[in-house]
């Protein structure tokens, strides 16, 4: 049998490399290995328009993978109103974000831009867009200790930076954060429908995962779990949209008429119209500076698709959510859904506002979440 010498084999290998463009194949592209980061889109459909066929409802998904995956379930990070996935990939003053932190802890992480937002293209037919003015960001997120629009606001200490203008227009860190704010759909029902469908497609693609939500996206977590209960292995709800049935702090307008969401969610006995829900207000609030919760009239309907999913609800000490996030927890409990409700100050994490994932102690909060998941997500 004819055999090439070692020298001849080397010469042949060099010739093959040169013939293919002069570059050796990078190790990350070898069969059986995967790149550590990238992106793809899920969902989407073509619609006919005056300009021709367009795709809408697709969702941008960025992924980051550790060199060695140590955790069984990945984390899907979903941002809140006027935000994008950049909330999780860093901070406006250049520090490490939650995505990098959890990748270092061995999790595969998926970071999305909600459909019709950011890198997920918008289509006019989905509805009008709105945007936060800088004054609203200052008053609610970054410098609320200077405005005191709710009792807990004065406790805020964790926004990054220093000086008298910290957290306000003209401060470089604030300006960097405000530059990241984008337009978003003004319709909560439409937004929840879009993300439920797109996130369901994502879970169908990647398999079981932990859903991490913040603010507006809090309602998405419940809707996604309702649609894919076997694929949602845990929910981390950081200051989720709430409280049930009506707004609080800035108004008392009706909202989330299905209790946890603005779109239909599964109850037992079944509900086909939210008007079938019998709702009562607490006789007295659970404590000073807390909202009276709206609860179901007993006997309460159950939320069977959420039952059994490990759920962590976090409320920050100085946020406007401090007044009402306990109502979301109480409502879930009444509906037969066990959950863990934690006020961050009770575990030594003081002074946080609503944007806890980008504040000065963001990694301490991430560490607390990681410890909770290690103990509770099986």
C-alpha positions in Angstrom: 0.0 0.0 0.0 1.3 3.4 -0.9 2.0 5.7 2.2 3.0 9.3 2.3 5.9 10.3 4.5 5.4 12.6 7.4 7.0 15.4 5.4 4.8 14.8 2.4 1.7 14.8 4.6 2.7 18.2 6.0 3.3 19.6 2.5 -0.1 18.3 1.4 -1.8 19.9 4.4 -0.2 23.3 3.6 -1.3 23.0 0.0 -4.9 22.3 1.1 -4.9 25.3 3.4 -3.5 27.6 0.7 -6.1 26.4 -1.8 -8.9 27.2 0.6 -7.9 30.8 1.0 -4.7 30.8 3.0 -6.2 30.5 6.5 -6.4 27.6 8.8 -9.8 26.7 10.2 -10.3 28.3 13.6 -10.8 25.8 16.4 -14.2 27.3 17.3 -15.6 26.2 14.0 -14.6 22.5 14.3 -17.3 19.9 14.2 -18.9 19.5 17.6 -17.9 22.8 19.1 -20.0 26.0 19.3 -19.2 29.7 19.3 -19.4 31.4 22.7 -21.7 34.2 21.5 -23.9 35.1 18.6 -27.5 35.9 17.7 -30.6 34.7 15.9 -34.2 35.6 15.4 -37.3 33.7 16.4 -41.0 34.1 15.5 -42.0 36.5 12.8 -44.4 36.4 9.9 -44.8 38.0 6.5 -47.5 40.6 6.0 -48.6 42.4 2.9 -48.1 46.2 2.9 -48.2 49.0 0.3 -44.4 48.6 0.0 -44.6 44.9 -0.5 -44.2 41.9 1.9 -42.6 42.8 5.2 -41.8 40.6 8.2 -43.1 41.6 11.6 -43.3 40.1 15.2 -39.8 38.6 15.0 -37.6 38.8 18.1 -33.9 39.4 18.2 -32.1 36.9 20.6 -28.4 37.3 21.6 -26.7 34.4 23.3 -23.6 34.1 25.4 -22.2 30.7 26.4 -19.5 29.9 29.0 -16.6 27.8 27.9 -17.8 25.1 30.3 -21.6 25.0 30.9 -22.2 24.2 34.6 -25.9 24.9 35.0 -28.6 22.7 33.6 -31.0 25.5 32.5 -30.2 28.6 30.6 -31.5 32.1 31.5 -33.7 34.1 29.2 -33.4 37.8 30.1 -36.3 40.1 29.1 -36.1 43.8 29.6 -38.8 46.3 30.6 -40.5 49.4 29.0 -38.4 51.7 26.9 -35.4 49.4 27.4 -33.5 46.8 25.3 -31.4 43.9 26.1 -28.5 46.3 26.8 -29.8 46.5 30.4 -28.3 43.1 31.0 -25.0 43.4 28.9 -23.4 46.2 30.9 -23.9 49.4 32.9 -23.9 53.0 31.8 -20.7 53.6 33.7 -18.9 50.6 32.1 -19.1 47.9 34.7 -19.9 44.2 34.3 -23.6 43.4 33.6 -25.8 40.6 34.7 -25.3 38.6 31.4 -21.5 38.4 31.9 -21.9 37.6 35.6 -24.2 34.7 35.0 -22.1 33.4 32.1 -19.1 33.4 34.5 -21.3 31.3 36.9 -21.7 28.7 34.2 -25.1 29.6 32.7 -26.0 29.9 29.0 -27.7 33.3 28.7 -30.1 34.5 26.1 -30.8 38.3 26.0 -33.7 39.5 23.9 -35.0 42.8 22.4 -38.8 42.6 22.6 -40.6 42.3 19.3 -41.1 45.7 17.6 -38.3 47.2 19.7 -34.6 47.8 19.3 -33.1 45.2 17.0 -36.5 43.5 16.6 -37.9 45.5 13.7 -41.1 47.6 14.2 -44.0 47.7 11.9 -46.5 50.6 12.0 -49.5 48.2 11.8 -48.7 46.9 15.3 -49.6 50.2 16.9 -48.2 53.6 17.9 -44.9 54.0 19.7 -44.2 56.0 22.8 -41.0 57.1 24.5 -40.0 58.2 28.1 -38.9 61.9 28.4 -35.7 62.4 30.3 -37.6 64.0 33.2 -39.6 60.8 33.8 -36.4 58.8 33.8 -34.9 61.1 36.4 -38.0 61.1 38.6 -38.6 57.4 38.6 -35.3 55.6 37.9 -32.1 57.6 38.5 -32.6 60.5 40.9 -35.9 59.9 42.6 -34.4 60.8 46.0 -34.4 64.4 44.8 -38.1 64.5 43.9 -39.6 62.3 46.6 -42.7 61.4 44.7 -43.3 58.4 47.0 -42.3 57.8 50.6 -39.4 55.3 49.9 -37.8 57.5 47.2 -35.5 59.3 49.7 -33.7 56.0 50.5 -32.1 55.8 47.0 -28.2 55.6 47.2 -27.2 53.1 44.5 -27.3 55.0 41.2 -23.7 55.1 39.9 -21.7 58.4 39.9 -21.3 61.3 42.2 -21.7 65.1 42.4 -24.8 67.3 42.7 -26.1 66.4 39.3 -25.9 62.7 39.7 -28.7 60.8 37.9 -29.9 63.9 36.0 -29.6 65.3 32.5 -26.1 66.5 31.9 -24.5 63.9 34.1 -22.4 61.7 31.8 -23.6 58.5 33.3 -27.3 59.6 33.1 -26.8 60.8 29.5 -25.3 57.4 28.6 -28.3 55.6 30.2 -30.8 57.9 28.6 -29.2 57.4 25.2 -30.2 53.8 25.5 -33.9 54.5 25.9 -36.0 53.6 22.9 -39.5 53.8 21.6 -41.9 51.0 22.6 -45.4 49.9 21.8 -48.0 51.8 23.8 -50.4 48.9 23.9 -49.8 46.5 26.8 -52.1 43.7 25.5 -50.4 43.8 22.1 -46.9 43.8 23.7 -47.8 40.9 25.9 -49.2 38.9 23.0 -46.1 39.5 20.9 -43.6 38.5 23.6 -45.6 35.5 24.7 -45.6 34.2 21.1 -42.0 35.0 20.4 -40.7 33.7 23.7 -42.7 30.5 23.2 -40.9 30.1 19.9 -37.6 30.7 21.6 -38.3 28.0 24.3 -39.4 25.6 21.5 -36.0 26.1 20.0 -33.7 26.1 23.0 -35.7 23.9 25.4 -36.4 24.4 29.2 -35.1 27.6 30.6 -35.4 30.1 33.5 -37.2 33.3 32.6 -35.8 36.5 34.1 -38.1 39.6 33.8 -37.9 43.2 34.9 -40.6 45.9 35.3 -42.9 45.9 32.2 -41.7 42.4 31.3 -42.9 41.0 34.6 -46.3 40.3 33.0 -44.6 38.5 30.2 -43.1 35.9 32.5 -46.6 34.8 33.7 -47.9 34.7 30.1 -44.9 32.8 28.8 -45.2 30.2 31.6 -48.9 29.9 30.9 -48.2 29.1 27.3 -45.2 26.8 27.9 -45.5 25.6 31.5 -43.3 22.5 31.0 -40.5 24.6 29.5 -40.3 27.3 32.2 -38.2 25.9 35.0 -38.1 29.1 37.1 -39.1 32.8 37.0 -37.0 35.6 38.4 -39.3 38.6 38.5 -37.3 41.8 39.4 -39.9 44.4 40.3 -42.5 43.0 38.0 -45.3 45.0 36.4 -48.1 45.3 38.9 -50.0 45.3 41.2 -53.0 43.1 40.1 -56.0 44.8 38.6 -55.0 48.5 39.0 -52.0 50.8 38.9 -50.6 52.3 42.1 -48.4 55.2 43.2 -48.8 57.4 40.1 -52.5 56.6 39.4 -55.2 54.1 40.4 -56.4 53.4 36.9 -57.5 49.8 36.0 -54.8 47.6 34.6 -53.9 44.0 34.3 -57.6 43.0 34.3 -56.7 39.3 34.2 -54.9 39.9 37.5 -51.3 39.2 36.5 -51.7 40.2 32.8 -53.6 42.3 30.3 -54.2 39.2 28.1 -56.0 35.9 28.8 -54.3 33.6 31.2 -55.5 30.2 32.4 -57.6 30.0 35.6 -59.4 27.2 37.3 -62.4 27.4 37.3 -61.9 28.9 33.8 -62.4 32.6 32.9 -63.4 33.6 29.4 -63.9 37.3 30.2 -62.0 39.3 33.0 -65.4 40.7 34.1 -66.1 37.3 35.5 -63.4 37.9 38.1 -64.7 38.9 41.5 -62.3 41.4 43.0 -62.1 43.0 46.5 -59.7 45.6 48.1 -57.9 44.8 51.3 -59.6 46.3 54.3 -56.2 47.7 55.4 -52.7 47.8 53.9 -50.1 45.4 55.2 -48.0 48.2 56.6 -47.1 51.9 56.4 -46.5 53.4 52.9 -47.9 50.2 51.3 -50.7 49.9 48.7 -53.9 48.2 49.6 -53.9 45.1 47.4 -56.7 44.0 45.1 -57.4 40.4 45.7 -59.9 37.8 44.4 -63.0 37.3 46.4 -62.9 33.9 48.0 -63.1 31.2 46.9 -60.3 32.3 44.7 -59.7 30.8 41.3 -56.4 29.0 40.8 -53.6 29.6 38.3 -52.8 26.0 37.6 -50.1 26.5 34.9 -48.0 28.6 37.2 -48.2 26.3 40.2 -45.0 24.3 40.9 -42.7 26.7 39.0 -40.1 28.2 41.4 -40.7 32.0 41.5 -38.6 34.7 43.0 -40.0 38.3 43.2 -37.6 41.0 44.2 -38.5 44.5 45.4 -35.9 47.3 45.8 -35.8 49.5 48.9 -36.3 52.9 47.4 -38.2 52.0 44.2 -41.9 53.0 43.6 -42.4 49.2 43.4 -41.6 49.0 47.1 -45.2 50.1 47.7 -46.9 47.3 45.8 -44.8 44.4 44.7 -46.0 42.4 47.8 -49.5 42.5 46.2 -48.2 40.5 43.2 -46.8 37.9 45.6 -50.0 37.8 47.7 -52.1 37.4 44.6 -50.1 34.5 43.4 -50.2 32.8 46.8 -54.0 33.2 46.9 -54.2 31.6 43.5 -52.3 28.6 44.7 -48.9 29.6 43.3 -46.1 29.4 45.8 -43.4 32.1 45.5 -40.6 33.8 47.3 -41.0 37.5 47.9 -37.8 39.3 48.9 -37.4 43.0 49.8 -33.7 43.5 49.0 -33.0 45.6 52.2 -34.0 42.6 54.3 -31.0 40.6 52.9 -28.6 43.5 53.3 -29.0 45.0 49.8 -29.9 48.6 50.6 -30.7 51.8 48.7 -31.6 50.4 45.3 -34.0 51.9 42.8 -36.0 50.4 40.0 -33.0 49.8 37.7 -31.3 47.4 40.1 -29.5 45.4 37.4 -27.3 48.5 36.5 -26.9 50.1 39.9 -23.7 50.1 41.9 -24.4 46.9 43.7 -25.8 45.1 40.7 -23.4 42.1 41.0 -24.3 41.6 44.7 -27.9 41.4 43.7 -27.0 38.9 40.9 -25.1 36.8 43.4 -28.2 36.7 45.6 -30.3 35.6 42.6 -27.7 32.9 41.7 -27.8 31.5 45.3 -31.6 31.4 45.3 -31.7 29.6 41.9 -29.1 27.1 43.1 -31.3 26.2 46.0 -34.7 26.3 44.4 -34.5 25.6 40.7 -34.2 21.8 40.3 
